[in-house]
Amino acid sequence: MAMNPFDKSGQSKPPSNVNPFRPPTTGTPKPEQPETKAKPEAETKQSAAEQDLTEAPHEAEVLDFRPKPVEEYLDRNVDLETLQIPLTRFPGVKRTIPDAELVCEGWRELIAEIAPSPAPAIAEKKYVPYYIAGTLKEAEFVGKTREQALKKERPTFGKQRSSKHITSLGPAMLLDDDGNVLAREARLGALGAAAILYTSHSYGFVKEGKKEPSQGGRTVLLGNRQWSPDEHSLLWDGIEHLLGGGFDEHSRSAALCYGRHARRSEGAPYKCVVIEGAVLDVDAVIAARYDHNTTTPGFKKQSKGTNELGPKNLNASSSWALCDRPKASATHRAPTPSG
């Protein structure tokens, strides 16, 4: 039977292979399109690469080597008001036998002990008390201390300021700053770390061989745990990196002691700045020295040592195997205070 070419409305149905939404074509032929030349292979690859960057931003994020957020270097779970902070005190910069072992109950007691305000006036530097922020163990004396003990027929066994006698350091970290110590306030504030900045005994005076008055002093930071003498230089390198450098490299030594906040006379200038914030995450700061190929002099010297402490020894799972070490807490105590 022949199919009726008309529907009920009397309109002719378009063929099924015709798009009803496409405008009708006329009899006018289309103008010829100019011939396109093939792009060189190198240009094609470059265009493809540019397109990948715009269409796949997640790939660019994988290659993002920007510094970590500062929060990753802090531990806000530690209460500064109850943090126990051991100190070993010496009666002078050249004295190697301690006169007191202290435990500061919170950082307010730490401030009162090492950075009293107003700064006491002490005419001669040799009478300024000095501190190691850590604990000592009893062992055979070494160096001139041993020689003097033998000469005076005194015991040659006890506690002494030397790397062989240090048991642990922290959670306070003292650093020597021979530059402008007070200028660190802005950077420390941006980092969000709790800190104490105080001027030294020579502040405001021209040191021998210098032309400008001294602006140096001490920077005191706090960590979330204690650390071993071997870890001290690693932590120093990390702090040196995070705070932009400028600390006296002798501070890398675990046995270095630091003078109390003091001034030469009643009229001498002095200043102490207390910065509120959080304690540093010791493990994260140590890792920071590797995150940016740490170029501090200390890192280069350490990497040449017998331990070969370099980036190849660091892996994400172990974090230098420090995560299992105990953090500072109210249960830890230094030896019973004496003197």
C-alpha angles and dihedrals in degrees: 000000000000115000117239106243091206130072126217093279092054094245122130114244116236117241113271093241094059122094105231092202096055114096113249117263122235129216092259109111118235116255114254115263115233114255113261119219121222113256118241113265094245092053091048091053091048092052091049091051092050090050091051091054093053097041098041110043090160089072091057090052091057089058094048108127098174116141118275118263109271090241089073089066094054135076112205093179093080116090109222092199094061100030111125112226120189119210131183113206129205124194093231145359093264097042115103101184113079121235095198143017111206139184114205113210099220130339094283088069089046090055092048091051103044102021109032118177123253093034110240116247111241115172098202122047093217089071095054111109115242131205144205111203095224147048133284133214130212115259141137113302117250137205122356092347090064092044092053092047092052092045092053093038093242129143114287095203126082145073119327139167100258138110090251092060101047115108101180142341132217164340080174117060119200121196132187114231116189092176125066101317095184091056089072092072095090095050094045090049090052090049091052094227124146109242146161121218118189135166123246132240091265095049112137095015129102110247122218110282093015131106101201130058114264118262096179133121143130134308115204121196133174131224134201094243144012120266138207124254089252091057094050097085090047091054090046090054091051093050091045088055097045094048097046100256130268101122120131106265090220085075087076087076113096090212098056115117127209131218125242120250104277142145132217096238143355091268097045119113120253139159140185124195122194114200117199116220146099133305120261122257099240095204093049093049092050089050090051090072088066099037091072100032086258107238097189115130089242093060092052092050093046093049090056092054128101093264094059092216101185141131092279089069094054123087132173095241098054102032086206088313089276099120093084093057115106117261123226112277142161090264095067119089135180119226116299109285115257136181 
